[in-house]
């Protein structure tokens, strides 16, 4: 099930601000030929990374 924040831009932006501010989360932007084509995130305890 998709969370409600996906339907509200303000809620979505608030959620991603929390994700970006979390030092335990590693985010990377995926580029192809200099254009953004996606993103990846690594999170969770070091021995249980997802």
N, CA, C and O atoms as a Tripos MOL2 file, in Angstrom:
@<TRIPOS>MOLECULE
protein
  200   199    50     0     0
PROTEIN
NO_CHARGES

@<TRIPOS>ATOM
      1 N           0.8470   -1.1860    0.0000 N.3       1 UNK1
      2 CA          0.0000    0.0000    0.0000 C.3       1 UNK1
      3 C           0.8930    1.2500    0.0000 C.2       1 UNK1
      4 O           1.8920    1.3020    0.7160 O.2       1 UNK1
      5 N           0.5360    2.2240   -0.7830 N.am      2 UNK2
      6 CA          1.2870    3.4760   -0.8650 C.3       2 UNK2
      7 C           0.8710    4.3820    0.2850 C.2       2 UNK2
      8 O          -0.3160    4.5210    0.5800 O.2       2 UNK2
      9 N           1.8480    4.9920    0.9250 N.am      3 UNK3
     10 CA          1.5370    5.9240    2.0140 C.3       3 UNK3
     11 C           0.8880    7.1850    1.4690 C.2       3 UNK3
     12 O           1.0780    7.5510    0.3090 O.2       3 UNK3
     13 N           0.1140    7.8450    2.3330 N.am      4 UNK4
     14 CA         -0.6040    9.0440    1.9450 C.3       4 UNK4
     15 C           0.2680   10.1950    1.4920 C.2       4 UNK4
     16 O          -0.1760   11.0190    0.6920 O.2       4 UNK4
     17 N           1.5170   10.2780    1.9900 N.am      5 UNK5
     18 CA          2.3400   11.4340    1.6430 C.3       5 UNK5
     19 C           2.6330   11.5060    0.1530 C.2       5 UNK5
     20 O           2.9820   12.5770   -0.3430 O.2       5 UNK5
     21 N           2.5050   10.4160   -0.5710 N.am      6 UNK6
     22 CA          2.7600   10.4460   -2.0080 C.3       6 UNK6
     23 C           1.7270   11.2990   -2.7550 C.2       6 UNK6
     24 O           1.9520   11.7130   -3.8920 O.2       6 UNK6
     25 N           0.6050   11.5500   -2.1010 N.am      7 UNK7
     26 CA         -0.4640   12.3100   -2.7450 C.3       7 UNK7
     27 C          -0.4830   13.7700   -2.3260 C.2       7 UNK7
     28 O          -1.2440   14.5640   -2.8780 O.2       7 UNK7
     29 N           0.3340   14.1260   -1.3680 N.am      8 UNK8
     30 CA          0.3870   15.4970   -0.8830 C.3       8 UNK8
     31 C           1.8360   15.9680   -0.9730 C.2       8 UNK8
     32 O           2.7020   15.4340   -0.2790 O.2       8 UNK8
     33 N           2.1050   16.9440   -1.8050 N.am      9 UNK9
     34 CA          3.4870   17.3880   -2.0500 C.3       9 UNK9
     35 C           4.1700   17.8650   -0.7780 C.2       9 UNK9
     36 O           5.3480   17.5800   -0.5630 O.2       9 UNK9
     37 N           3.4430   18.5890    0.0660 N.am     10 UNK10
     38 CA          4.0320   19.0790    1.3130 C.3      10 UNK10
     39 C           4.4420   17.9330    2.2230 C.2      10 UNK10
     40 O           5.5350   17.9560    2.7890 O.2      10 UNK10
     41 N           3.5750   16.9250    2.3740 N.am     11 UNK11
     42 CA          3.8940   15.7610    3.1990 C.3      11 UNK11
     43 C           5.0660   14.9810    2.6030 C.2      11 UNK11
     44 O           5.9440   14.5180    3.3300 O.2      11 UNK11
     45 N           5.0740   14.8390    1.2870 N.am     12 UNK12
     46 CA          6.1600   14.1450    0.5980 C.3      12 UNK12
     47 C           7.4940   14.8550    0.8440 C.2      12 UNK12
     48 O           8.4920   14.2160    1.1750 O.2      12 UNK12
     49 N           7.5020   16.1890    0.6800 N.am     13 UNK13
     50 CA          8.7260   16.9600    0.8940 C.3      13 UNK13
     51 C           9.2000   16.8670    2.3430 C.2      13 UNK13
     52 O          10.4020   16.7850    2.5950 O.2      13 UNK13
     53 N           8.2630   16.8790    3.3010 N.am     14 UNK14
     54 CA          8.6150   16.7440    4.7150 C.3      14 UNK14
     55 C           9.2550   15.3810    4.9720 C.2      14 UNK14
     56 O          10.2610   15.2840    5.6750 O.2      14 UNK14
     57 N           8.6700   14.3320    4.4010 N.am     15 UNK15
     58 CA          9.2190   12.9850    4.5580 C.3      15 UNK15
     59 C          10.6410   12.9080    4.0130 C.2      15 UNK15
     60 O          11.5350   12.3990    4.6890 O.2      15 UNK15
     61 N          10.8610   13.4100    2.7930 N.am     16 UNK16
     62 CA         12.1930   13.3240    2.1870 C.3      16 UNK16
     63 C          13.2010   14.2040    2.9070 C.2      16 UNK16
     64 O          14.3910   13.8880    2.9170 O.2      16 UNK16
     65 N          12.7560   15.2970    3.5080 N.am     17 UNK17
     66 CA         13.6740   16.1240    4.3060 C.3      17 UNK17
     67 C          14.1850   15.3150    5.4970 C.2      17 UNK17
     68 O          15.3660   15.3900    5.8380 O.2      17 UNK17
     69 N          13.2950   14.5340    6.1370 N.am     18 UNK18
     70 CA         13.7210   13.6850    7.2510 C.3      18 UNK18
     71 C          14.6980   12.6170    6.7730 C.2      18 UNK18
     72 O          15.7030   12.3510    7.4320 O.2      18 UNK18
     73 N          14.4070   12.0100    5.6350 N.am     19 UNK19
     74 CA         15.2930   10.9770    5.0910 C.3      19 UNK19
     75 C          16.6640   11.5660    4.7980 C.2      19 UNK19
     76 O          17.6830   10.9820    5.1640 O.2      19 UNK19
     77 N          16.6950   12.7280    4.1350 N.am     20 UNK20
     78 CA         17.9860   13.3440    3.7740 C.3      20 UNK20
     79 C          18.7750   13.7880    4.9900 C.2      20 UNK20
     80 O          20.0050   13.8110    4.9460 O.2      20 UNK20
     81 N          18.1000   14.1430    6.0780 N.am     21 UNK21
     82 CA         18.7850   14.6160    7.2870 C.3      21 UNK21
     83 C          19.2880   13.4870    8.1790 C.2      21 UNK21
     84 O          20.0460   13.7360    9.1170 O.2      21 UNK21
     85 N          18.8850   12.2660    7.9070 N.am     22 UNK22
     86 CA         19.2720   11.1280    8.7460 C.3      22 UNK22
     87 C          20.6870   10.6760    8.3810 C.2      22 UNK22
     88 O          20.8990   10.2020    7.2660 O.2      22 UNK22
     89 N          21.6670   10.8110    9.2920 N.am     23 UNK23
     90 CA         23.0480   10.4340    8.9590 C.3      23 UNK23
     91 C          23.2230    8.9300    8.7320 C.2      23 UNK23
     92 O          24.2500    8.5100    8.1990 O.2      23 UNK23
     93 N          22.2510    8.1220    9.1230 N.am     24 UNK24
     94 CA         22.3340    6.6720    8.9210 C.3      24 UNK24
     95 C          21.8770    6.2630    7.5200 C.2      24 UNK24
     96 O          21.9870    5.0960    7.1450 O.2      24 UNK24
     97 N          21.3700    7.2170    6.7530 N.am     25 UNK25
     98 CA         20.8680    6.9300    5.4100 C.3      25 UNK25
     99 C          21.8710    7.4540    4.3830 C.2      25 UNK25
    100 O          22.3420    8.5860    4.4830 O.2      25 UNK25
    101 N          22.1870    6.6200    3.4030 N.am     26 UNK26
    102 CA         23.0380    7.0330    2.2910 C.3      26 UNK26
    103 C          22.1640    7.1420    1.0520 C.2      26 UNK26
    104 O          21.5370    6.1630    0.6480 O.2      26 UNK26
    105 N          22.1170    8.3140    0.4510 N.am     27 UNK27
    106 CA         21.3340    8.5480   -0.7650 C.3      27 UNK27
    107 C          22.2750    8.8510   -1.9190 C.2      27 UNK27
    108 O          23.2850    9.5350   -1.7510 O.2      27 UNK27
    109 N          21.9350    8.3380   -3.0820 N.am     28 UNK28
    110 CA         22.7020    8.6280   -4.2890 C.3      28 UNK28
    111 C          21.7440    8.8760   -5.4420 C.2      28 UNK28
    112 O          20.7080    8.2220   -5.5620 O.2      28 UNK28
    113 N          22.1090    9.8290   -6.2840 N.am     29 UNK29
    114 CA         21.3430   10.1110   -7.4920 C.3      29 UNK29
    115 C          21.9580    9.3100   -8.6300 C.2      29 UNK29
    116 O          23.1790    9.2520   -8.7740 O.2      29 UNK29
    117 N          21.1000    8.6930   -9.4340 N.am     30 UNK30
    118 CA         21.5640    7.9000  -10.5680 C.3      30 UNK30
    119 C          21.4780    8.7680  -11.8220 C.2      30 UNK30
    120 O          20.4140    9.2880  -12.1590 O.2      30 UNK30
    121 N          22.6060    8.9160  -12.5030 N.am     31 UNK31
    122 CA         22.6730    9.7190  -13.7170 C.3      31 UNK31
    123 C          22.9620    8.8290  -14.9190 C.2      31 UNK31
    124 O          23.6590    7.8200  -14.8150 O.2      31 UNK31
    125 N          22.4150    9.2220  -16.0510 N.am     32 UNK32
    126 CA         22.7680    8.5920  -17.3220 C.3      32 UNK32
    127 C          22.9750    9.7190  -18.3180 C.2      32 UNK32
    128 O          22.0760   10.5240  -18.5610 O.2      32 UNK32
    129 N          24.1430    9.7660  -18.8780 N.am     33 UNK33
    130 CA         24.4850   10.8300  -19.8130 C.3      33 UNK33
    131 C          24.2010   12.2100  -19.2230 C.2      33 UNK33
    132 O          23.7390   13.1140  -19.9200 O.2      33 UNK33
    133 N          24.4880   12.3590  -17.9160 N.am     34 UNK34
    134 CA         24.3420   13.6460  -17.2570 C.3      34 UNK34
    135 C          22.9240   14.0030  -16.8490 C.2      34 UNK34
    136 O          22.6990   15.1080  -16.3560 O.2      34 UNK34
    137 N          21.9480   13.1030  -17.0380 N.am     35 UNK35
    138 CA         20.5590   13.3740  -16.6560 C.3      35 UNK35
    139 C          20.1350   12.4500  -15.5310 C.2      35 UNK35
    140 O          20.5230   11.2820  -15.4930 O.2      35 UNK35
    141 N          19.3310   12.9820  -14.6110 N.am     36 UNK36
    142 CA         18.8330   12.1830  -13.4950 C.3      36 UNK36
    143 C          17.8470   11.1400  -14.0230 C.2      36 UNK36
    144 O          16.8820   11.4630  -14.7160 O.2      36 UNK36
    145 N          18.1220    9.8690  -13.6710 N.am     37 UNK37
    146 CA         17.2160    8.7920  -14.0820 C.3      37 UNK37
    147 C          16.6870    8.0030  -12.8840 C.2      37 UNK37
    148 O          15.8790    7.0900  -13.0510 O.2      37 UNK37
    149 N          17.1380    8.3490  -11.6810 N.am     38 UNK38
    150 CA         16.6430    7.6530  -10.5010 C.3      38 UNK38
    151 C          17.4500    7.9650   -9.2700 C.2      38 UNK38
    152 O          18.2960    8.8600   -9.2600 O.2      38 UNK38
    153 N          17.1640    7.1930   -8.2150 N.am     39 UNK39
    154 CA         17.9130    7.3500   -6.9700 C.3      39 UNK39
    155 C          17.9750    6.0050   -6.2540 C.2      39 UNK39
    156 O          17.1820    5.1030   -6.5230 O.2      39 UNK39
    157 N          18.9220    5.8920   -5.3470 N.am     40 UNK40
    158 CA         19.0550    4.7180   -4.4910 C.3      40 UNK40
    159 C          19.2710    5.1990   -3.0610 C.2      40 UNK40
    160 O          19.8050    6.2820   -2.8230 O.2      40 UNK40
    161 N          18.8430    4.3700   -2.1230 N.am     41 UNK41
    162 CA         19.0260    4.6870   -0.7100 C.3      41 UNK41
    163 C          19.4480    3.4280    0.0260 C.2      41 UNK41
    164 O          18.9700    2.3330   -0.2740 O.2      41 UNK41
    165 N          20.3390    3.5870    0.9830 N.am     42 UNK42
    166 CA         20.7550    2.4930    1.8600 C.3      42 UNK42
    167 C          20.4140    2.9410    3.2680 C.2      42 UNK42
    168 O          20.7590    4.0510    3.6740 O.2      42 UNK42
    169 N          19.7350    2.0780    4.0170 N.am     43 UNK43
    170 CA         19.3160    2.4490    5.3620 C.3      43 UNK43
    171 C          19.2250    1.2030    6.2300 C.2      43 UNK43
    172 O          19.2670    0.0790    5.7290 O.2      43 UNK43
    173 N          19.1030    1.4110    7.5140 N.am     44 UNK44
    174 CA         18.9780    0.3200    8.4760 C.3      44 UNK44
    175 C          20.2710    0.0860    9.2270 C.2      44 UNK44
    176 O          21.3060    0.6690    8.9040 O.2      44 UNK44
    177 N          20.2040   -0.7830   10.2430 N.am     45 UNK45
    178 CA         21.4240   -1.1090   10.9960 C.3      45 UNK45
    179 C          22.4750   -1.6940   10.0630 C.2      45 UNK45
    180 O          22.1270   -2.3720    9.0960 O.2      45 UNK45
    181 N          23.7560   -1.4450   10.3320 N.am     46 UNK46
    182 CA         24.8210   -1.9040    9.4420 C.3      46 UNK46
    183 C          24.7530   -3.3990    9.0840 C.2      46 UNK46
    184 O          25.0960   -3.7770    7.9640 O.2      46 UNK46
    185 N          24.3220   -4.2360   10.0080 N.am     47 UNK47
    186 CA         24.2690   -5.6640    9.7230 C.3      47 UNK47
    187 C          22.9500   -6.0890    9.0530 C.2      47 UNK47
    188 O          22.7560   -7.2640    8.7410 O.2      47 UNK47
    189 N          22.0560   -5.1260    8.8390 N.am     48 UNK48
    190 CA         20.7640   -5.4260    8.2060 C.3      48 UNK48
    191 C          20.4190   -4.3960    7.1220 C.2      48 UNK48
    192 O          19.2450   -4.0850    6.9200 O.2      48 UNK48
    193 N          21.4040   -3.8800    6.4440 N.am     49 UNK49
    194 CA         21.1790   -2.8330    5.4450 C.3      49 UNK49
    195 C          20.2040   -3.2780    4.3630 C.2      49 UNK49
    196 O          20.2000   -4.4360    3.9450 O.2      49 UNK49
    197 N          19.3920   -2.3490    3.9260 N.am     50 UNK50
    198 CA         18.4630   -2.6050    2.8150 C.3      50 UNK50
    199 C          18.7740   -1.6520    1.6900 C.2      50 UNK50
    200 O          18.1150   -1.6880    0.6510 O.2      50 UNK50
@<TRIPOS>BOND
     1     1     2 1
     2     2     3 1
     3     3     4 2
     4     3     5 am
     5     5     6 1
     6     6     7 1
     7     7     8 2
     8     7     9 am
     9     9    10 1
    10    10    11 1
    11    11    12 2
    12    11    13 am
    13    13    14 1
    14    14    15 1
    15    15    16 2
    16    15    17 am
    17    17    18 1
    18    18    19 1
    19    19    20 2
    20    19    21 am
    21    21    22 1
    22    22    23 1
    23    23    24 2
    24    23    25 am
    25    25    26 1
    26    26    27 1
    27    27    28 2
    28    27    29 am
    29    29    30 1
    30    30    31 1
    31    31    32 2
    32    31    33 am
    33    33    34 1
    34    34    35 1
    35    35    36 2
    36    35    37 am
    37    37    38 1
    38    38    39 1
    39    39    40 2
    40    39    41 am
    41    41    42 1
    42    42    43 1
    43    43    44 2
    44    43    45 am
    45    45    46 1
    46    46    47 1
    47    47    48 2
    48    47    49 am
    49    49    50 1
    50    50    51 1
    51    51    52 2
    52    51    53 am
    53    53    54 1
    54    54    55 1
    55    55    56 2
    56    55    57 am
    57    57    58 1
    58    58    59 1
    59    59    60 2
    60    59    61 am
    61    61    62 1
    62    62    63 1
    63    63    64 2
    64    63    65 am
    65    65    66 1
    66    66    67 1
    67    67    68 2
    68    67    69 am
    69    69    70 1
    70    70    71 1
    71    71    72 2
    72    71    73 am
    73    73    74 1
    74    74    75 1
    75    75    76 2
    76    75    77 am
    77    77    78 1
    78    78    79 1
    79    79    80 2
    80    79    81 am
    81    81    82 1
    82    82    83 1
    83    83    84 2
    84    83    85 am
    85    85    86 1
    86    86    87 1
    87    87    88 2
    88    87    89 am
    89    89    90 1
    90    90    91 1
    91    91    92 2
    92    91    93 am
    93    93    94 1
    94    94    95 1
    95    95    96 2
    96    95    97 am
    97    97    98 1
    98    98    99 1
    99    99   100 2
   100    99   101 am
   101   101   102 1
   102   102   103 1
   103   103   104 2
   104   103   105 am
   105   105   106 1
   106   106   107 1
   107   107   108 2
   108   107   109 am
   109   109   110 1
   110   110   111 1
   111   111   112 2
   112   111   113 am
   113   113   114 1
   114   114   115 1
   115   115   116 2
   116   115   117 am
   117   117   118 1
   118   118   119 1
   119   119   120 2
   120   119   121 am
   121   121   122 1
   122   122   123 1
   123   123   124 2
   124   123   125 am
   125   125   126 1
   126   126   127 1
   127   127   128 2
   128   127   129 am
   129   129   130 1
   130   130   131 1
   131   131   132 2
   132   131   133 am
   133   133   134 1
   134   134   135 1
   135   135   136 2
   136   135   137 am
   137   137   138 1
   138   138   139 1
   139   139   140 2
   140   139   141 am
   141   141   142 1
   142   142   143 1
   143   143   144 2
   144   143   145 am
   145   145   146 1
   146   146   147 1
   147   147   148 2
   148   147   149 am
   149   149   150 1
   150   150   151 1
   151   151   152 2
   152   151   153 am
   153   153   154 1
   154   154   155 1
   155   155   156 2
   156   155   157 am
   157   157   158 1
   158   158   159 1
   159   159   160 2
   160   159   161 am
   161   161   162 1
   162   162   163 1
   163   163   164 2
   164   163   165 am
   165   165   166 1
   166   166   167 1
   167   167   168 2
   168   167   169 am
   169   169   170 1
   170   170   171 1
   171   171   172 2
   172   171   173 am
   173   173   174 1
   174   174   175 1
   175   175   176 2
   176   175   177 am
   177   177   178 1
   178   178   179 1
   179   179   180 2
   180   179   181 am
   181   181   182 1
   182   182   183 1
   183   183   184 2
   184   183   185 am
   185   185   186 1
   186   186   187 1
   187   187   188 2
   188   187   189 am
   189   189   190 1
   190   190   191 1
   191   191   192 2
   192   191   193 am
   193   193   194 1
   194   194   195 1
   195   195   196 2
   196   195   197 am
   197   197   198 1
   198   198   199 1
   199   199   200 2
@<TRIPOS>SUBSTRUCTURE
     1 UNK1         2 RESIDUE 1 A UNK
     2 UNK2         6 RESIDUE 1 A UNK
     3 UNK3        10 RESIDUE 1 A UNK
     4 UNK4        14 RESIDUE 1 A UNK
     5 UNK5        18 RESIDUE 1 A UNK
     6 UNK6        22 RESIDUE 1 A UNK
     7 UNK7        26 RESIDUE 1 A UNK
     8 UNK8        30 RESIDUE 1 A UNK
     9 UNK9        34 RESIDUE 1 A UNK
    10 UNK10       38 RESIDUE 1 A UNK
    11 UNK11       42 RESIDUE 1 A UNK
    12 UNK12       46 RESIDUE 1 A UNK
    13 UNK13       50 RESIDUE 1 A UNK
    14 UNK14       54 RESIDUE 1 A UNK
    15 UNK15       58 RESIDUE 1 A UNK
    16 UNK16       62 RESIDUE 1 A UNK
    17 UNK17       66 RESIDUE 1 A UNK
    18 UNK18       70 RESIDUE 1 A UNK
    19 UNK19       74 RESIDUE 1 A UNK
    20 UNK20       78 RESIDUE 1 A UNK
    21 UNK21       82 RESIDUE 1 A UNK
    22 UNK22       86 RESIDUE 1 A UNK
    23 UNK23       90 RESIDUE 1 A UNK
    24 UNK24       94 RESIDUE 1 A UNK
    25 UNK25       98 RESIDUE 1 A UNK
    26 UNK26      102 RESIDUE 1 A UNK
    27 UNK27      106 RESIDUE 1 A UNK
    28 UNK28      110 RESIDUE 1 A UNK
    29 UNK29      114 RESIDUE 1 A UNK
    30 UNK30      118 RESIDUE 1 A UNK
    31 UNK31      122 RESIDUE 1 A UNK
    32 UNK32      126 RESIDUE 1 A UNK
    33 UNK33      130 RESIDUE 1 A UNK
    34 UNK34      134 RESIDUE 1 A UNK
    35 UNK35      138 RESIDUE 1 A UNK
    36 UNK36      142 RESIDUE 1 A UNK
    37 UNK37      146 RESIDUE 1 A UNK
    38 UNK38      150 RESIDUE 1 A UNK
    39 UNK39      154 RESIDUE 1 A UNK
    40 UNK40      158 RESIDUE 1 A UNK
    41 UNK41      162 RESIDUE 1 A UNK
    42 UNK42      166 RESIDUE 1 A UNK
    43 UNK43      170 RESIDUE 1 A UNK
    44 UNK44      174 RESIDUE 1 A UNK
    45 UNK45      178 RESIDUE 1 A UNK
    46 UNK46      182 RESIDUE 1 A UNK
    47 UNK47      186 RESIDUE 1 A UNK
    48 UNK48      190 RESIDUE 1 A UNK
    49 UNK49      194 RESIDUE 1 A UNK
    50 UNK50      198 RESIDUE 1 A UNK
